[in-house]
Amino acid sequence: MKQKRRDFLKTTGLLVGTAITASYPAKSLLQKSNGLKMNGKLKLSYKPYTLDLKHVFTIATSSRTTTPVVLTEVEYEGIIGYGEASLPPYLGESHQTVSEFLSKIDLSKYENVFNLENMLNDIDKIAPGNTAAKASVDIALHDLVGKLLNQPWYNIWGFDKEKTPYTSFTIGIDTPDVVRTKVKEAEEYKILKVKLGRETDKEMIETIRSVSDTPITVDVNQGWKDKNFALEMIHWLKERYVLFVEQPMPKTQIDDMAWLTERSPLPTIGDESVQRLEDVIKAHGVFSGINIKLMKCTGMREAHKMILMARALGMKVMLGCMTETSCAISAASHLSPMVDWADLDGALLIKNDVFDGTKVIDGKVTLTDRPGIGVVKT
């Protein structure tokens, strides 16, 4: 198995790299500017904000009631693009680190507002990590460019907005009574995403199955350490109408994870193991598919490339999120017609959203016709 993965990496790198290079909108399309003189300067601004969750959010490793975010704006000729950095604890970013990173960015030096490739490559090189901070600028620039072109991004990419998937609704680890309440609140959703990874895993699933037969996906957040136990659990879950298992084992246990995927009766999806573009090839043969999140991969530009690479490798694709406002959720949703599964419920879990954008209607991700990422401030 190890040798097969090594040989695969050697033989596919150039092929996939070539496919990714050609993945972004043609330059000729981006020359249109709706009559603007296009001689202004880009201006970046940002401010910290804290999201209040409707319920305590518990996963295998932690619990929280709030999530810090940083809201960004990029202005050009009076037109504003909106962005967001969501900062759950495991990312290792904070209001302070994001503000420090963003303070190093000078967008005013770029003359071509449409040259996202150059701008975002330069921003990525400022410092390693800081992926959510980078995503906040990426999202704002995409929103701005879409507004300048007067087109939503699903149109610029050539996607069919009617092919958006149903989103799952996340049920965090909790007591049986609270879990039953959460499931009742999620009646309109066609898929439930259940957090596992503790000693109560079977109780969680049995509690849900006592009140609902809605299909389930499970996210273990690296909570199972033994491959034989993990395989036994997956067989048990399959009997209870579970569709796939997300990140069942620690990201450091690569060989154990490959062993598990080879024997698993359900697809396995890499999340913590798959952060950025270079991780997609590494995940081939280890997982059945990948979970792409804008906050992990620096935003829409790289997420788009990751989808193309995963498809070239024959892998399944899930599009996920953190706890976010409708800004970042809407940005991700423009990619959703190209994925197998979506978990874009982040804005549904909070009490103080400050944007109106993508809606979830009868469980389905529903895009607006507004240009850019399709959001307005409320």
C-alpha positions in Angstrom: 0.0 0.0 0.0 2.8 2.4 0.9 4.7 1.8 -2.4 1.5 2.1 -4.5 0.8 5.5 -2.9 4.4 6.7 -3.6 4.3 5.5 -7.2 1.0 7.2 -7.7 2.3 10.6 -6.4 5.2 10.4 -8.8 3.1 9.6 -11.9 0.1 11.9 -11.3 1.7 15.2 -10.1 2.4 16.7 -13.6 -0.9 15.6 -15.1 -3.0 17.1 -12.3 -0.8 20.2 -12.1 -1.5 20.9 -15.7 -5.2 20.5 -15.2 -5.2 22.9 -12.3 -3.2 25.6 -14.1 -6.1 26.0 -16.5 -8.8 26.1 -14.0 -9.6 29.8 -13.5 -11.8 32.1 -15.6 -10.2 33.2 -18.9 -8.4 36.6 -18.7 -10.6 37.9 -21.6 -13.7 37.5 -19.4 -12.1 39.5 -16.6 -11.3 42.5 -18.8 -14.9 43.6 -18.8 -15.6 46.3 -16.2 -19.1 47.6 -16.7 -17.8 51.0 -17.9 -15.7 51.9 -14.8 -12.6 53.9 -15.5 -10.6 51.3 -13.6 -8.0 53.7 -12.4 -8.8 53.6 -8.7 -7.0 51.9 -5.8 -8.0 48.8 -3.9 -8.5 49.5 -0.2 -8.7 46.7 2.5 -10.4 47.2 5.9 -11.4 44.8 8.6 -12.9 44.4 12.1 -13.2 41.7 14.7 -16.6 40.2 15.4 -17.9 37.3 17.7 -20.6 34.9 16.6 -23.0 33.6 19.3 -24.1 30.0 18.8 -27.7 28.9 19.4 -26.5 25.8 21.3 -23.3 24.7 22.9 -21.2 23.2 20.1 -19.3 20.0 21.2 -17.0 17.8 19.1 -14.6 15.0 20.1 -12.0 17.4 21.4 -13.7 20.6 22.7 -16.9 22.6 23.4 -17.7 26.3 22.8 -20.6 28.8 22.7 -19.0 31.4 20.5 -16.7 31.7 17.5 -14.5 34.7 16.8 -14.5 36.0 13.2 -12.9 38.9 11.3 -15.1 40.7 8.7 -13.2 42.2 5.8 -14.1 44.7 3.1 -12.2 45.5 -0.1 -13.4 48.7 -1.8 -12.7 49.8 -5.3 -14.3 52.9 -7.0 -17.1 52.9 -4.4 -17.9 49.2 -4.8 -17.3 46.9 -1.8 -16.5 43.2 -1.7 -17.2 41.4 1.6 -15.1 38.7 3.2 -14.8 36.8 6.4 -12.3 34.8 8.5 -13.8 32.3 10.9 -11.6 31.2 13.7 -12.5 28.0 15.5 -9.9 27.0 18.1 -8.3 24.2 16.1 -7.2 26.5 13.3 -4.9 28.3 15.7 -5.9 31.8 14.5 -7.4 34.7 16.5 -8.6 38.2 16.2 -5.1 39.3 17.0 -3.2 37.1 14.5 -5.7 37.8 11.7 -5.4 41.6 12.3 -1.6 41.4 12.4 -1.6 39.4 9.1 -4.0 41.7 7.3 -2.1 44.8 8.4 0.8 43.5 6.2 -1.3 43.5 3.0 -1.1 46.4 0.6 -3.7 46.0 -2.1 -3.3 49.6 -3.4 -0.1 48.5 -5.4 -2.1 46.3 -7.7 -3.2 48.0 -10.9 -5.3 45.2 -12.4 -8.2 44.6 -10.0 -9.1 41.4 -11.9 -5.7 39.7 -11.5 -6.7 37.5 -8.6 -4.1 34.9 -9.3 -1.2 37.3 -8.8 -2.7 39.1 -5.8 -3.7 36.0 -4.0 -0.3 34.3 -4.7 1.5 37.3 -3.2 -0.8 37.3 -0.2 -0.2 33.6 0.4 3.6 34.3 0.4 3.5 36.9 3.2 3.6 34.3 5.9 2.9 30.5 6.2 -0.4 29.4 7.7 -2.9 32.2 8.4 -5.3 30.4 6.1 -8.5 32.0 7.5 -7.0 35.4 7.3 -6.0 34.7 3.6 -9.5 33.4 2.9 -11.1 36.6 4.2 -9.3 38.6 1.5 -9.8 36.0 -1.2 -13.6 36.0 -0.5 -13.8 39.8 -0.5 -11.8 40.1 -3.8 -14.0 37.5 -5.5 -17.1 39.4 -4.3 -15.7 42.6 -5.6 -14.7 41.2 -9.0 -18.2 39.5 -9.4 -19.8 42.9 -8.7 -17.6 44.6 -11.2 -18.6 42.1 -13.8 -22.2 42.2 -12.6 -22.2 38.4 -12.4 -22.5 35.8 -9.6 -19.6 33.5 -9.3 -21.5 30.4 -10.3 -22.0 32.1 -13.7 -18.4 33.1 -14.0 -17.3 29.5 -13.3 -20.0 28.2 -15.6 -21.9 26.2 -13.0 -25.6 25.3 -13.0 -27.2 26.9 -10.0 -30.0 24.4 -10.0 -27.5 21.6 -9.3 -26.7 22.7 -5.8 -26.8 19.8 -3.2 -28.8 19.4 0.0 -26.8 20.6 3.0 -26.5 18.5 6.1 -27.4 20.0 9.5 -24.9 19.4 12.3 -25.8 17.8 15.5 -23.0 18.3 18.1 -22.2 15.8 20.9 -24.7 16.3 23.8 -27.1 14.6 26.2 -29.9 12.5 24.7 -32.6 15.1 25.6 -30.7 17.9 23.9 -29.9 15.7 20.9 -33.6 14.9 20.4 -34.4 18.6 20.6 -31.7 19.4 18.0 -33.0 16.7 15.7 -36.6 18.1 16.0 -35.3 21.5 15.0 -33.6 20.0 12.0 -36.8 18.4 10.5 -36.6 20.2 7.2 -33.1 18.9 6.5 -32.6 15.8 4.3 -29.2 14.8 5.9 -27.9 15.1 9.5 -24.2 15.4 10.3 -23.5 13.9 13.7 -20.4 14.6 15.7 -18.8 11.5 17.2 -15.4 10.6 18.7 -16.3 10.0 22.4 -17.5 7.1 24.5 -21.1 8.1 23.8 -20.9 7.4 20.0 -23.5 4.6 19.9 -25.8 6.4 22.3 -25.7 9.5 20.0 -26.7 7.4 17.0 -29.3 5.4 18.8 -30.9 8.5 20.3 -31.2 10.1 16.8 -32.6 6.8 15.3 -35.2 6.7 18.1 -36.8 9.9 16.7 -35.7 10.2 13.1 -34.9 8.0 10.0 -33.2 10.9 8.2 -29.9 9.8 6.5 -26.8 10.5 8.7 -23.2 11.3 8.0 -20.8 11.2 10.9 -17.7 13.3 11.7 -15.4 11.7 14.2 -12.8 14.6 14.3 -9.9 12.1 14.6 -11.5 10.5 17.7 -10.9 6.8 17.0 -7.3 5.8 17.6 -7.5 2.0 16.9 -8.1 0.9 13.3 -9.9 -2.4 14.3 -12.3 -0.5 16.6 -12.9 2.0 13.8 -13.7 -0.7 11.3 -16.1 -2.3 13.7 -17.8 1.0 14.4 -18.2 1.7 10.6 -19.9 -1.7 10.1 -22.2 -0.9 13.0 -22.9 2.6 11.5 -23.7 1.2 8.1 -26.5 -0.8 9.5 -28.0 2.4 10.8 -28.3 4.3 7.5 -25.0 6.3 7.7 -23.8 7.5 4.4 -20.1 8.2 5.1 -17.5 8.7 7.9 -15.5 11.9 8.1 -11.9 11.8 9.5 -12.3 8.7 11.7 -8.7 8.5 12.8 -5.9 11.0 13.7 -4.2 12.6 10.7 -0.8 11.3 11.8 -2.0 7.7 11.4 -1.8 7.6 7.6 -1.1 3.9 7.1 -3.9 2.9 9.6 -6.3 5.2 7.7 -5.4 3.7 4.4 -5.9 0.2 5.9 -9.3 1.3 7.2 -10.4 2.9 3.9 -9.5 -0.3 1.9 -11.8 -2.4 4.2 -14.5 0.2 5.0 -18.1 -0.5 3.8 -18.7 3.2 3.8 -16.7 6.1 2.1 -14.1 7.8 4.3 -13.7 11.5 3.9 -10.5 13.4 4.9 -11.0 16.7 6.8 -8.1 17.6 9.2 -5.8 15.5 6.9 -6.7 17.7 3.9 -6.0 21.4 4.3 -4.7 22.7 1.0 -4.2 21.8 -2.6 -1.0 19.8 -2.1 -2.8 17.6 0.4 -5.3 16.3 -2.2 -2.9 13.9 -3.9 -1.6 12.8 -0.5 -5.1 11.8 0.4 -5.6 9.6 -2.6 -5.5 6.0 -1.5 -5.9 7.1 2.1 -9.4 8.4 1.9 -12.3 7.9 -0.5 -12.8 11.7 -0.7 -12.0 15.0 0.8 -13.7 17.8 2.7 -12.9 21.3 1.4 -13.3 24.3 3.6 -12.5 27.9 2.6 -11.0 28.6 6.0 -8.5 25.8 5.6 -7.5 26.3 2.0 -7.2 30.1 1.8 -10.5 30.7 0.0 -12.5 30.3 -3.2 -9.6 30.3 -5.7 -7.8 27.3 -4.1 -11.1 25.5 -3.2 -12.0 25.6 -6.9 -8.6 24.0 -7.8 -9.0 21.4 -5.1 -12.3 20.3 -6.6 -10.7 19.9 -10.1 -7.8 17.9 -8.7 -10.0 15.6 -6.6 -12.2 14.9 -9.7 -9.1 14.2 -11.8 -8.1 11.6 -9.1 -11.6 10.0 -9.0 -12.3 11.1 -5.5 -15.5 12.2 -3.8 -15.8 15.8 -2.8 -17.5 17.3 0.2 -17.8 21.1 0.8 -17.8 22.1 4.4 -17.6 25.1 6.6 -16.9 26.4 10.1 -19.3 28.4 12.2 -19.6 31.4 9.9 -21.9 34.2 8.8 -23.8 34.1 5.5 -20.8 35.8 3.9 -18.4 32.9 4.0 -21.3 30.4 3.5 -22.4 32.2 0.4 -18.9 32.2 -1.0 -18.6 28.5 -0.6 -22.1 27.8 -2.0 -21.0 29.1 -5.4 -18.8 26.0 -5.6 -21.5 23.6 -4.4 -22.9 22.6 -7.8 -19.6 20.7 -8.4 -19.5 18.6 -5.2 -21.1 15.3 -4.0 -22.1 16.5 -0.5 -22.4 19.9 1.2 -22.2 20.8 4.9 -23.0 24.5 4.7 -25.0 25.0 7.8 -22.6 27.3 9.7 -24.8 30.4 9.5 -27.8 28.4 10.7 -26.1 27.6 14.0 -25.6 31.3 15.0 -27.9 33.9 16.5 -26.2 37.1 15.2 -25.7 36.8 11.4 -24.9 40.2 9.8 -25.4 39.2 6.2 -28.2 38.0 3.9 -27.1 35.6 1.2 -27.4 32.0 0.2 -30.5 30.4 1.7 -31.3 26.8 2.7 -34.8 26.1 1.4 -36.3 22.7 2.2 -32.8 21.5 3.0 -31.3 22.6 -0.3 -28.5 25.1 -0.9 -30.3 27.9 -2.8 -28.2 30.6 -4.5 -29.3 34.2 -5.1 -28.9 36.0 -8.5 -27.0 38.9 -6.9 -23.5 39.5 -8.4 -20.3 38.5 -6.6 -20.9 36.0 -3.8 -24.5 37.3 -3.5 -24.5 38.9 0.0 -25.8 42.2 1.4 -25.4 43.5 4.9 -28.5 43.3 7.1 
